[in-house]
Amino acid sequence: ARSFCQNFRFVKESFWGAEINYFLAMTKLKELKSKIEHLPPGAIGDLGTYVDFLVQVNKPSNGGKLKQKWAGGLKGLRKTYTSVELQKKALEWRKI
C-alpha cells in the first residue's frame, strides 16, 4: 500500500506526464496542419485515404478467441524428426 505522500507524488507525476503528452500532441498537430496547408489540392484526397488506412491499422483488436488451426500441422513429420530436431528446423525456417 502506498502512503499519502507516495500517492500524491504518483498523481502529480501522472498529471504532469499527461500535460506534457498533451502539449507534445498539440505541437505535432500544429506541425501536421502546417504541412497539410502546403500540399497541392490533389494530394489532400490521398492524405485522407492514408489517414483512414492508419486508423484502420491502429484500431484495437476485439481480442477474439485464439484459434490454433496449426495444431497437428506437422503430424506427418513425426516419424522423420524428433521434437528437438523439429524445433531446430523451425528456427531455421524463421531465419529465412
Summary of the structure (lengths in Angstrom):
residues: 96
radius of gyration: 25.6
end to end distance: 49.5
largest distance: 65.2
contacts: 144
relative contact order: 0.04
helix: 70%
strand: 0%
